[in-house]
Amino acid sequence: MKSNRILRWVLTFWVALFFILSDLRVVQGQGYELRTAREITLLSVGAVGTTASILLRKKREPLSLEEMRELDTNDIFALDRISDGSYRKGAQLASDVLLNTSYALPFTLLAFDETRPDAGTLGVILLQTIALNETLTGITKALVKRPRPFTYNRETPEEVRTRRGNTFSFFSGHTSYTAALSFFTAKTISDYVDKSSVRTIAWTGAFLWPAATGYFRYRAGKHFPSDVIVGYLVGASLGYLIPHIHKADESSTTPETTAGQLPMIQPLFQITFMI
């Protein structure tokens, strides 16, 4: 029942956004542009993928203590054997804080005169980035079913070892999300703001934020090193590439519908960002 409600809300949201986007052919702002066919494709893939991710992960049952007794550390990749599987609550808390605060990073774009006018365009691109990251991360976790490092450590409390999601080690969602959000922010700032000092700060933060998150996930016994590395690469790639493919072609002809003329998307996302 709960899964059905989630599915209905997801589909309702994406259908509504579909009709909003269907009103225009090209939306071009100062740095990025939206094109209906591309945006509908990316948003549709993200919608279907996010829904599949939610449903697949909810169907996965956690490993039981009996199943964990059969786990063999010799089956772990050589690179990942450096992990002792120790669960550290402080490290988990630190990684959660880094993840949750990373959602505020795109709001820093409101601090720049260059990006504020394109809030609607950036909002759509950010939505695509988040949805596609959830698609790749969630579906991979559900299909691979890799046990977390702490499941191998019998000194870890049973209530921790048997938690739901104890087979969602590959790959690190905390790392992929922080990488996607931080790289999206840095890439956007880099494309809009013509100040080297601002760009340097943005990219330094983009590289360090997910790296710190991944380190704490490893220290918490939640992920192996390879989980963190792959999560970093996936999130960073999406955070960089999704905005990049939206860069406006300065040599192209004047767009048929400009961002300033768009009656719905820009005000919608500008209000959303301001709340």
Contacts in CASP RR format, 6 or more apart in sequence:
PFRMAT RR
TARGET T0000
AUTHOR 0000-0000-0000
METHOD contacts of the structure
MODEL  1
MKSNRILRWVLTFWVALFFILSDLRVVQGQGYELRTAREITLLSVGAVGT
TASILLRKKREPLSLEEMRELDTNDIFALDRISDGSYRKGAQLASDVLLN
TSYALPFTLLAFDETRPDAGTLGVILLQTIALNETLTGITKALVKRPRPF
TYNRETPEEVRTRRGNTFSFFSGHTSYTAALSFFTAKTISDYVDKSSVRT
IAWTGAFLWPAATGYFRYRAGKHFPSDVIVGYLVGASLGYLIPHIHKADE
SSTTPETTAGQLPMIQPLFQITFMI
3 54 0 8 1.000
3 55 0 8 1.000
3 58 0 8 1.000
6 51 0 8 1.000
6 54 0 8 1.000
7 51 0 8 1.000
7 54 0 8 1.000
7 55 0 8 1.000
10 47 0 8 1.000
10 50 0 8 1.000
10 51 0 8 1.000
10 54 0 8 1.000
11 47 0 8 1.000
11 51 0 8 1.000
13 47 0 8 1.000
14 43 0 8 1.000
14 44 0 8 1.000
14 47 0 8 1.000
17 43 0 8 1.000
17 127 0 8 1.000
18 40 0 8 1.000
18 43 0 8 1.000
18 44 0 8 1.000
20 264 0 8 1.000
20 265 0 8 1.000
20 268 0 8 1.000
21 34 0 8 1.000
21 36 0 8 1.000
21 39 0 8 1.000
21 40 0 8 1.000
21 43 0 8 1.000
21 124 0 8 1.000
21 265 0 8 1.000
22 36 0 8 1.000
22 40 0 8 1.000
23 264 0 8 1.000
24 34 0 8 1.000
24 36 0 8 1.000
24 257 0 8 1.000
24 262 0 8 1.000
24 265 0 8 1.000
25 35 0 8 1.000
25 36 0 8 1.000
25 256 0 8 1.000
25 257 0 8 1.000
26 33 0 8 1.000
26 34 0 8 1.000
26 35 0 8 1.000
26 36 0 8 1.000
26 255 0 8 1.000
26 256 0 8 1.000
26 257 0 8 1.000
27 33 0 8 1.000
27 34 0 8 1.000
27 35 0 8 1.000
27 121 0 8 1.000
27 255 0 8 1.000
27 257 0 8 1.000
27 258 0 8 1.000
27 259 0 8 1.000
27 262 0 8 1.000
27 265 0 8 1.000
28 34 0 8 1.000
28 248 0 8 1.000
28 255 0 8 1.000
28 258 0 8 1.000
28 259 0 8 1.000
29 117 0 8 1.000
29 118 0 8 1.000
29 121 0 8 1.000
29 248 0 8 1.000
29 258 0 8 1.000
29 259 0 8 1.000
29 260 0 8 1.000
30 114 0 8 1.000
30 117 0 8 1.000
30 118 0 8 1.000
30 192 0 8 1.000
30 248 0 8 1.000
31 118 0 8 1.000
31 191 0 8 1.000
31 192 0 8 1.000
31 247 0 8 1.000
31 248 0 8 1.000
32 118 0 8 1.000
32 121 0 8 1.000
32 122 0 8 1.000
32 125 0 8 1.000
32 188 0 8 1.000
32 191 0 8 1.000
32 243 0 8 1.000
32 246 0 8 1.000
32 247 0 8 1.000
32 248 0 8 1.000
33 121 0 8 1.000
33 246 0 8 1.000
33 247 0 8 1.000
33 248 0 8 1.000
33 249 0 8 1.000
33 255 0 8 1.000
34 121 0 8 1.000
34 124 0 8 1.000
34 125 0 8 1.000
34 246 0 8 1.000
34 265 0 8 1.000
38 245 0 8 1.000
39 124 0 8 1.000
39 128 0 8 1.000
42 128 0 8 1.000
42 132 0 8 1.000
42 242 0 8 1.000
43 124 0 8 1.000
43 127 0 8 1.000
43 128 0 8 1.000
43 131 0 8 1.000
45 131 0 8 1.000
45 132 0 8 1.000
45 135 0 8 1.000
46 128 0 8 1.000
46 131 0 8 1.000
46 132 0 8 1.000
46 134 0 8 1.000
46 135 0 8 1.000
47 131 0 8 1.000
48 135 0 8 1.000
49 131 0 8 1.000
49 134 0 8 1.000
49 135 0 8 1.000
49 139 0 8 1.000
50 131 0 8 1.000
50 134 0 8 1.000
50 135 0 8 1.000
52 135 0 8 1.000
52 139 0 8 1.000
53 134 0 8 1.000
53 135 0 8 1.000
53 137 0 8 1.000
53 138 0 8 1.000
53 139 0 8 1.000
53 142 0 8 1.000
56 138 0 8 1.000
56 139 0 8 1.000
56 142 0 8 1.000
56 143 0 8 1.000
57 138 0 8 1.000
57 141 0 8 1.000
57 142 0 8 1.000
57 165 0 8 1.000
57 168 0 8 1.000
59 142 0 8 1.000
60 142 0 8 1.000
60 145 0 8 1.000
60 165 0 8 1.000
60 167 0 8 1.000
60 168 0 8 1.000
62 162 0 8 1.000
62 163 0 8 1.000
62 164 0 8 1.000
62 165 0 8 1.000
62 166 0 8 1.000
62 167 0 8 1.000
63 147 0 8 1.000
63 151 0 8 1.000
63 162 0 8 1.000
63 166 0 8 1.000
63 167 0 8 1.000
64 162 0 8 1.000
65 158 0 8 1.000
65 161 0 8 1.000
65 162 0 8 1.000
68 147 0 8 1.000
68 151 0 8 1.000
68 152 0 8 1.000
68 161 0 8 1.000
71 147 0 8 1.000
71 151 0 8 1.000
71 152 0 8 1.000
73 81 0 8 1.000
73 152 0 8 1.000
76 152 0 8 1.000
76 224 0 8 1.000
77 224 0 8 1.000
77 226 0 8 1.000
79 224 0 8 1.000
79 225 0 8 1.000
79 226 0 8 1.000
80 149 0 8 1.000
80 224 0 8 1.000
80 225 0 8 1.000
80 226 0 8 1.000
82 225 0 8 1.000
83 149 0 8 1.000
83 218 0 8 1.000
83 221 0 8 1.000
83 224 0 8 1.000
83 225 0 8 1.000
84 149 0 8 1.000
84 153 0 8 1.000
85 149 0 8 1.000
85 150 0 8 1.000
85 152 0 8 1.000
85 153 0 8 1.000
85 156 0 8 1.000
85 221 0 8 1.000
86 150 0 8 1.000
86 153 0 8 1.000
86 155 0 8 1.000
86 156 0 8 1.000
86 221 0 8 1.000
87 150 0 8 1.000
87 153 0 8 1.000
87 156 0 8 1.000
87 157 0 8 1.000
87 160 0 8 1.000
87 220 0 8 1.000
87 221 0 8 1.000
88 219 0 8 1.000
88 220 0 8 1.000
88 221 0 8 1.000
89 220 0 8 1.000
90 220 0 8 1.000
91 216 0 8 1.000
91 217 0 8 1.000
91 219 0 8 1.000
91 220 0 8 1.000
91 221 0 8 1.000
92 216 0 8 1.000
92 217 0 8 1.000
92 220 0 8 1.000
92 222 0 8 1.000
94 216 0 8 1.000
95 174 0 8 1.000
95 213 0 8 1.000
95 214 0 8 1.000
95 216 0 8 1.000
95 217 0 8 1.000
95 220 0 8 1.000
95 222 0 8 1.000
96 174 0 8 1.000
98 174 0 8 1.000
98 178 0 8 1.000
98 209 0 8 1.000
98 212 0 8 1.000
98 213 0 8 1.000
98 216 0 8 1.000
99 174 0 8 1.000
99 177 0 8 1.000
99 178 0 8 1.000
99 213 0 8 1.000
102 177 0 8 1.000
102 178 0 8 1.000
102 181 0 8 1.000
102 182 0 8 1.000
102 209 0 8 1.000
102 213 0 8 1.000
103 181 0 8 1.000
105 181 0 8 1.000
105 182 0 8 1.000
105 184 0 8 1.000
105 185 0 8 1.000
105 209 0 8 1.000
106 122 0 8 1.000
106 123 0 8 1.000
106 126 0 8 1.000
106 181 0 8 1.000
106 184 0 8 1.000
106 185 0 8 1.000
106 188 0 8 1.000
107 273 0 8 1.000
108 185 0 8 1.000
108 189 0 8 1.000
109 115 0 8 1.000
109 116 0 8 1.000
109 119 0 8 1.000
109 122 0 8 1.000
109 185 0 8 1.000
109 188 0 8 1.000
109 189 0 8 1.000
110 116 0 8 1.000
110 119 0 8 1.000
110 273 0 8 1.000
110 274 0 8 1.000
112 189 0 8 1.000
112 192 0 8 1.000
112 193 0 8 1.000
114 192 0 8 1.000
114 193 0 8 1.000
114 194 0 8 1.000
115 122 0 8 1.000
115 188 0 8 1.000
115 189 0 8 1.000
115 192 0 8 1.000
115 193 0 8 1.000
116 270 0 8 1.000
117 259 0 8 1.000
117 260 0 8 1.000
118 192 0 8 1.000
118 259 0 8 1.000
118 266 0 8 1.000
119 266 0 8 1.000
119 269 0 8 1.000
119 270 0 8 1.000
119 273 0 8 1.000
120 259 0 8 1.000
120 265 0 8 1.000
120 266 0 8 1.000
120 268 0 8 1.000
120 269 0 8 1.000
120 270 0 8 1.000
121 246 0 8 1.000
121 259 0 8 1.000
121 265 0 8 1.000
121 266 0 8 1.000
122 188 0 8 1.000
122 269 0 8 1.000
123 269 0 8 1.000
123 272 0 8 1.000
123 273 0 8 1.000
124 265 0 8 1.000
124 269 0 8 1.000
125 184 0 8 1.000
125 242 0 8 1.000
125 243 0 8 1.000
125 246 0 8 1.000
126 184 0 8 1.000
128 242 0 8 1.000
129 180 0 8 1.000
129 181 0 8 1.000
129 184 0 8 1.000
129 238 0 8 1.000
129 239 0 8 1.000
129 242 0 8 1.000
129 243 0 8 1.000
130 177 0 8 1.000
130 180 0 8 1.000
130 181 0 8 1.000
132 238 0 8 1.000
132 242 0 8 1.000
133 176 0 8 1.000
133 177 0 8 1.000
133 180 0 8 1.000
133 234 0 8 1.000
133 235 0 8 1.000
133 238 0 8 1.000
133 239 0 8 1.000
136 176 0 8 1.000
136 234 0 8 1.000
136 238 0 8 1.000
137 171 0 8 1.000
137 173 0 8 1.000
137 176 0 8 1.000
137 177 0 8 1.000
137 231 0 8 1.000
137 234 0 8 1.000
138 168 0 8 1.000
138 173 0 8 1.000
140 170 0 8 1.000
140 171 0 8 1.000
141 168 0 8 1.000
141 169 0 8 1.000
141 170 0 8 1.000
141 171 0 8 1.000
141 173 0 8 1.000
142 168 0 8 1.000
144 170 0 8 1.000
145 167 0 8 1.000
145 168 0 8 1.000
146 167 0 8 1.000
146 168 0 8 1.000
146 169 0 8 1.000
146 170 0 8 1.000
146 227 0 8 1.000
147 166 0 8 1.000
147 167 0 8 1.000
147 169 0 8 1.000
148 165 0 8 1.000
148 166 0 8 1.000
148 167 0 8 1.000
148 168 0 8 1.000
148 169 0 8 1.000
148 221 0 8 1.000
148 222 0 8 1.000
148 223 0 8 1.000
149 169 0 8 1.000
149 221 0 8 1.000
149 222 0 8 1.000
149 223 0 8 1.000
149 224 0 8 1.000
150 156 0 8 1.000
150 160 0 8 1.000
150 161 0 8 1.000
150 166 0 8 1.000
150 221 0 8 1.000
150 222 0 8 1.000
151 161 0 8 1.000
151 166 0 8 1.000
153 161 0 8 1.000
153 221 0 8 1.000
169 222 0 8 1.000
169 223 0 8 1.000
169 224 0 8 1.000
169 227 0 8 1.000
170 224 0 8 1.000
170 226 0 8 1.000
170 227 0 8 1.000
170 230 0 8 1.000
171 223 0 8 1.000
171 226 0 8 1.000
171 227 0 8 1.000
171 228 0 8 1.000
171 230 0 8 1.000
171 231 0 8 1.000
171 234 0 8 1.000
172 214 0 8 1.000
172 217 0 8 1.000
172 222 0 8 1.000
172 223 0 8 1.000
172 227 0 8 1.000
172 228 0 8 1.000
172 230 0 8 1.000
172 231 0 8 1.000
172 232 0 8 1.000
173 231 0 8 1.000
174 213 0 8 1.000
174 214 0 8 1.000
174 217 0 8 1.000
174 222 0 8 1.000
175 210 0 8 1.000
175 213 0 8 1.000
175 214 0 8 1.000
175 217 0 8 1.000
175 223 0 8 1.000
175 227 0 8 1.000
175 228 0 8 1.000
175 231 0 8 1.000
175 232 0 8 1.000
175 235 0 8 1.000
176 210 0 8 1.000
176 231 0 8 1.000
176 232 0 8 1.000
176 234 0 8 1.000
176 235 0 8 1.000
177 235 0 8 1.000
178 209 0 8 1.000
178 210 0 8 1.000
178 213 0 8 1.000
178 214 0 8 1.000
179 206 0 8 1.000
179 209 0 8 1.000
179 210 0 8 1.000
179 231 0 8 1.000
179 232 0 8 1.000
179 233 0 8 1.000
179 234 0 8 1.000
179 235 0 8 1.000
179 236 0 8 1.000
179 239 0 8 1.000
180 234 0 8 1.000
180 235 0 8 1.000
180 236 0 8 1.000
180 238 0 8 1.000
180 239 0 8 1.000
181 239 0 8 1.000
182 205 0 8 1.000
182 206 0 8 1.000
182 209 0 8 1.000
182 210 0 8 1.000
183 206 0 8 1.000
183 235 0 8 1.000
183 236 0 8 1.000
183 238 0 8 1.000
183 239 0 8 1.000
183 240 0 8 1.000
184 238 0 8 1.000
184 239 0 8 1.000
184 240 0 8 1.000
184 242 0 8 1.000
184 243 0 8 1.000
185 202 0 8 1.000
185 206 0 8 1.000
186 199 0 8 1.000
186 202 0 8 1.000
186 203 0 8 1.000
186 205 0 8 1.000
186 206 0 8 1.000
187 206 0 8 1.000
187 239 0 8 1.000
187 240 0 8 1.000
187 243 0 8 1.000
187 244 0 8 1.000
188 243 0 8 1.000
189 198 0 8 1.000
189 199 0 8 1.000
189 202 0 8 1.000
190 199 0 8 1.000
190 202 0 8 1.000
190 203 0 8 1.000
191 243 0 8 1.000
191 247 0 8 1.000
193 199 0 8 1.000
206 236 0 8 1.000
210 232 0 8 1.000
210 235 0 8 1.000
210 236 0 8 1.000
211 232 0 8 1.000
214 223 0 8 1.000
214 228 0 8 1.000
214 232 0 8 1.000
215 228 0 8 1.000
217 223 0 8 1.000
217 227 0 8 1.000
217 228 0 8 1.000
218 224 0 8 1.000
218 225 0 8 1.000
218 228 0 8 1.000
259 266 0 8 1.000
260 266 0 8 1.000
END
